Amino acid sequence: MDPYEALDRIVYLLDRRLDEGRRVRAYANARDIVAELDADELLARHRDRTLTELTGIGPATSAVIAEALDGKTPKKLVELEATNPVDVGEGAELRAALKGDCHLHSNWSDGGAPIEKMAEAARALGHEYMVLTDHSPRLTIAHGLDPERLRRQLDVIEELNGRWEDFRILTGIEVDILTDGSLDQDEDLLDRLDVVVASVHSKLSMDAKEMTQRMVMAVASPHVDILGHCTGQKVPGHQRQIGKSDFAGRVGSSFDAEVVFAACARFDTAVEINCRPERQDPPDHLLALALEWGCQIAIDTDAHAPGQLEWQPFGCDKAARHGVTPEQIVNAWDADTLVEWAGSHASG
């Protein structure tokens, strides 16, 4: 196995199991060093046992490189392939019906991979499209896109879409819902996008009445197509953050769910089932309520790395337990139908 391919696959699998950021970065840095290194020098360093003299190559990553150069499958890769698989359970029929993913991030905001790498991973999973939804500017911790950067991203997506005949990158954003219910991006830019996901990321503990008003204002906007991770909860035991594990979780926001989901149904704004293992949002009782109101559903990974695009079965299993059918899922539609539906909101 090629050392670069071995390290790249390890990064993919570490991301898929939501490993600690420092560990993922260590293997990613080693992969990038190998990519830049002359093949003869790499072999010479392996022979002389001087791989760890390279800044960024440690004992664990040098072992992977050495085993690959010796013609073996690295032990670390064998271990990762055998653990934490993403198995499709009762939601297998729904997963088979999905044609794309409407919520994912690239390294333009807080994701860990370039747009094209996310696209290639989505395509390899059998998707026909992905909606790129990097963060909006107010979320500075996530390097959100200001209007100028978003316009540049739209140009990049247009160029990338010339590469494939069987796959499309749809333009989008995860726009922050501000405290007054307004959206954190210029309206003319929101109008240009194929799909807009709107989410609350700040002041989750605000008064329930005010949070309800905030969310209703957003889902009623003609620019908003999908309400992302509606409570903002983080499940105890599953949350991982850069460089640390936080097993305390995070309590989600309080709001009048009857009113919010009634507004989603009235304005045909889909409710997202967020597949991230530390989110599992909405909780079962809220998903049941959204379905009672007849809301459309989007089953999205909220992936921040290629391996996380495999998480859709988590949401599909949850949807299946609630009796969701493919007809209720917006990303079970083909790209043209999805874009037409999203565009109908802006046109009224």
NORLIN-V528947 format. One record per pair of residues at least 6 apart in sequence whose ideal C-beta (glycine too) atoms are under 7 Angstrom apart, sorted by sequence separation. I is the first residue (numbers start at 1). J is the second residue. D is the distance in Angstrom with one decimal. If there is no record, write none. Layout:
i;j;d
I;J;D
I;J;D
This chain:
i;j;d
45;51;4.9
51;57;5.2
52;58;6.3
68;74;5.8
105;111;3.6
107;113;6.0
138;144;6.3
177;183;6.8
178;184;5.7
190;196;5.8
218;224;5.7
303;309;4.7
326;332;4.4
52;59;6.5
67;74;4.3
88;95;5.2
106;113;6.4
107;114;5.8
108;115;6.9
135;142;4.3
137;144;4.4
161;168;5.9
183;190;6.5
239;246;4.7
264;271;5.6
274;281;4.5
301;308;5.7
331;338;6.8
34;42;6.6
67;75;6.7
106;114;6.2
122;130;4.3
136;144;4.9
137;145;6.3
145;153;6.4
161;169;5.7
175;183;4.9
176;184;3.9
219;227;5.4
282;290;6.8
301;309;5.6
303;311;6.8
330;338;6.0
14;23;6.2
15;24;5.9
106;115;4.5
135;144;3.9
136;145;6.6
137;146;4.4
160;169;5.9
175;184;5.5
14;24;4.8
52;62;5.1
64;74;4.3
135;145;6.8
175;185;5.1
237;247;5.3
239;249;5.9
261;271;6.8
301;311;4.5
51;62;4.0
119;130;6.3
134;145;5.5
236;247;5.9
271;282;7.0
301;312;5.7
330;341;6.6
64;76;5.6
106;118;5.4
118;130;6.8
157;169;5.0
173;185;6.2
236;248;6.2
11;24;6.1
14;27;6.5
236;249;3.5
299;312;6.0
51;65;5.9
104;118;6.2
157;171;5.7
235;249;5.5
273;287;6.8
51;66;6.9
175;190;6.9
183;198;6.4
200;215;6.9
234;249;4.9
11;27;5.0
60;76;7.0
234;250;3.8
299;315;4.2
10;27;5.0
11;28;4.9
115;132;6.3
154;171;5.7
233;250;6.1
299;316;5.9
233;251;6.6
46;65;6.7
233;252;3.3
271;290;4.5
7;27;5.6
11;31;6.2
46;66;5.6
173;193;5.9
198;218;4.7
232;252;5.2
299;319;6.1
33;54;6.1
101;122;6.3
172;193;5.4
175;196;5.9
177;198;5.3
231;252;2.9
232;253;5.4
171;193;4.8
172;194;5.9
177;199;6.4
231;253;5.7
297;319;6.5
7;30;5.5
8;31;5.3
33;56;5.2
46;69;5.0
150;173;6.9
171;194;4.8
172;195;4.4
173;196;5.9
174;197;4.7
175;198;5.2
176;199;6.8
177;200;4.9
279;302;6.9
7;31;3.7
33;57;6.2
170;194;4.1
172;196;6.2
179;203;5.8
271;295;4.6
273;297;6.0
275;299;6.6
109;134;3.8
110;135;6.5
132;157;6.6
170;195;5.8
172;197;6.6
174;199;5.6
176;201;5.5
270;295;6.7
275;300;6.4
276;301;7.0
30;56;6.2
43;69;6.6
101;127;6.3
104;130;6.0
106;132;6.2
108;134;4.8
109;135;4.2
198;224;4.4
264;290;6.9
270;296;4.0
271;297;6.0
272;298;4.8
273;299;4.9
274;300;6.3
275;301;4.8
276;302;5.0
4;31;6.0
7;34;6.3
29;56;4.5
30;57;5.5
100;127;5.0
196;223;5.3
270;297;6.1
275;302;6.9
297;324;5.8
99;127;6.6
100;128;5.9
103;131;6.9
104;132;6.7
105;133;6.8
106;134;6.0
196;224;5.4
204;232;4.8
261;289;5.7
265;293;4.4
268;296;6.8
270;298;4.6
272;300;5.4
274;302;5.3
99;128;4.6
100;129;4.1
101;130;5.1
102;131;4.4
104;133;6.3
105;134;5.4
196;225;5.2
197;226;4.5
198;227;6.1
199;228;3.5
257;286;5.4
261;290;4.7
264;293;7.0
265;294;5.1
4;34;4.9
99;129;6.7
100;130;5.7
101;131;6.9
103;133;5.1
195;225;5.2
198;228;6.4
199;229;5.8
265;295;5.3
299;329;5.9
3;34;5.1
4;35;5.5
30;61;3.7
34;65;6.5
100;131;6.8
195;226;6.9
197;228;4.5
258;289;6.9
262;293;5.7
264;295;4.8
291;322;6.0
297;328;5.3
298;329;6.9
26;58;6.7
110;142;3.8
181;213;6.3
191;223;6.6
200;232;5.7
257;289;5.4
261;293;4.3
296;328;6.1
297;329;5.1
298;330;5.0
299;331;6.3
109;142;5.1
110;143;5.9
181;214;4.6
190;223;4.1
291;324;6.9
298;331;5.5
27;61;6.0
109;143;5.0
180;214;7.0
261;295;5.7
277;311;7.0
288;322;6.1
296;330;5.3
26;61;6.3
109;144;5.8
179;214;6.2
183;218;6.6
276;311;6.6
287;322;5.7
109;145;6.3
181;217;2.5
187;223;6.7
275;311;4.2
108;145;6.3
132;169;5.7
136;173;5.9
139;176;5.5
177;214;6.1
181;218;5.4
227;264;6.0
275;312;5.6
277;314;6.3
129;167;6.6
136;174;6.9
138;176;4.9
154;192;7.0
177;215;6.7
183;221;6.2
240;278;6.6
128;167;6.3
129;168;4.4
130;169;6.0
131;170;4.5
132;171;6.7
133;172;4.4
134;173;6.5
135;174;5.5
136;175;4.6
147;186;5.1
150;189;5.8
238;277;4.9
239;278;4.3
275;314;4.5
130;170;7.0
132;172;5.7
133;173;5.5
134;174;7.0
136;176;4.9
138;178;6.9
183;223;6.4
215;255;5.9
238;278;3.8
275;315;3.8
115;156;6.5
119;160;6.6
123;164;6.8
129;170;5.5
131;172;4.2
133;174;4.2
177;218;4.3
219;260;6.9
230;271;6.5
115;157;7.0
147;189;5.8
211;253;5.3
227;269;5.7
273;315;4.2
211;254;6.4
212;255;4.4
216;259;6.3
220;263;5.8
226;269;6.8
229;272;6.4
235;278;5.6
116;160;5.8
123;167;4.5
211;255;4.3
212;256;4.4
216;260;6.0
219;263;5.0
225;269;6.5
226;270;4.6
227;271;5.4
228;272;5.0
234;278;5.3
235;279;7.0
108;153;5.7
115;160;6.3
215;260;4.9
219;264;5.2
224;269;5.7
225;270;6.5
227;272;6.2
229;274;4.3
234;279;6.6
235;280;5.3
273;318;6.0
138;184;4.3
208;254;4.0
226;272;5.4
228;274;6.8
233;279;6.7
273;319;5.8
137;184;6.3
208;255;5.5
212;259;5.4
216;263;4.6
220;267;5.1
119;167;6.7
136;184;4.1
204;252;6.9
205;253;7.0
208;256;6.7
212;260;6.1
219;267;5.8
233;281;5.5
136;185;4.8
204;253;4.3
119;169;5.5
219;269;4.3
229;279;5.5
231;281;5.4
230;281;6.3
231;282;6.0
229;281;4.2
230;282;5.1
231;283;6.8
200;253;6.5
7;61;6.9
10;64;6.7
115;169;6.9
174;228;6.0
231;286;6.9
230;286;6.8
7;64;6.0
6;64;5.5
270;330;4.9
3;64;7.0
3;65;4.5
6;68;4.5
139;201;5.7
131;194;6.6
131;195;4.6
133;197;5.0
3;68;4.2
2;68;6.5
3;69;6.2
10;76;5.9
14;80;6.9
1;68;4.7
10;77;5.6
13;80;4.0
17;84;3.9
6;74;5.2
9;77;6.0
13;81;6.8
16;84;6.9
10;80;6.2
16;86;6.8
6;77;5.6
103;174;6.5
1;73;5.9
226;298;4.9
229;302;6.9
197;272;7.0
268;345;6.6
102;195;5.7
103;197;5.2
102;197;6.6
15;112;6.8
225;342;4.4
225;345;6.0
222;345;5.1
223;346;6.2
102;226;6.0
222;346;5.0
103;228;6.1
222;348;6.4
195;338;6.8
194;339;4.9
195;342;4.9
194;342;6.2
191;346;5.7
170;335;6.3
168;335;5.3
103;272;6.5
170;339;6.6
125;309;5.9
121;306;3.5
125;310;6.8
122;309;5.5
118;306;6.0
121;309;5.3
117;306;5.9
112;304;5.9
113;305;5.7
111;304;4.5
112;305;4.4
113;306;5.5
110;304;6.3
111;305;6.6
102;298;4.9
103;300;3.6
104;301;6.1
102;300;5.0
103;301;6.9
104;302;6.8
105;303;6.9
101;300;5.7
103;302;5.0
104;303;4.3
105;304;4.9
101;301;5.5
98;299;6.4
104;309;6.8
128;334;6.6
129;335;4.4
128;335;6.1
101;309;6.4
101;312;6.8
98;312;6.2
95;312;5.9
95;313;5.3
20;240;6.3
21;242;3.8
22;243;5.0
95;316;4.4
18;240;4.9
21;243;5.6
91;313;6.0
94;316;4.2
20;243;6.6
86;310;4.6
89;313;6.9
20;245;6.7
86;311;6.4
88;313;4.4
91;316;3.0
94;319;5.6
87;313;6.8
91;317;4.0
94;320;5.7
86;313;5.6
90;317;5.4
89;317;4.7
91;319;6.1
102;330;6.9
91;320;4.0
97;326;3.9
102;331;5.1
90;320;4.5
94;324;6.7
101;331;6.5
90;321;6.6
100;331;4.9
94;326;6.3
97;329;7.0
99;331;6.4
98;331;5.6
99;332;6.2
98;332;5.6
99;333;6.8
94;329;6.9
97;332;4.4
99;334;5.8
100;335;6.8
18;277;6.2
18;278;6.9
15;305;3.6
15;306;6.8
16;307;3.2
15;307;3.9
16;308;6.2
15;308;5.7
12;306;5.6
13;307;6.0
16;310;5.6
12;307;4.2
